[in-house]
Amino acid sequence: MIIPWQTLEPDTLLRLIEQFVLMEGTDYGEQESSLADKVESVKTQLRQGTAVIVYSELHESVNIVPTDRFDSSKTETP
């Protein structure tokens, strides 16, 4: 299930993005980016619709995924 980022409290959204950035082994290129820059990059992707927040009822987890890798047919129906 997709969770619209706009429905989350700002502090909750920030903590979710920080957790995602810190646990992902995301490659940001040759130059290392600060946590703040990485968080802002993810916020931008959410605003632009190139990433979505997905809740898995099966796994009881939340993740942020690029929209081009999100397969809605693999998510549970409410």
URURHU-V81677 format. One record per helix or strand of 3 or more residues. SS is the DSSP state (a for helix, b for strand). FROM is the first residue (numbers start at 0). TO is the last residue. Records with the same first field share a line. If there is no record, write none. Layout:
SS: FROM-TO ; FROM-TO
This chain:
a: 4-6 ; 9-22 ; 34-47 ; 66-68 ; 71-73
b: 50-55 ; 60-65
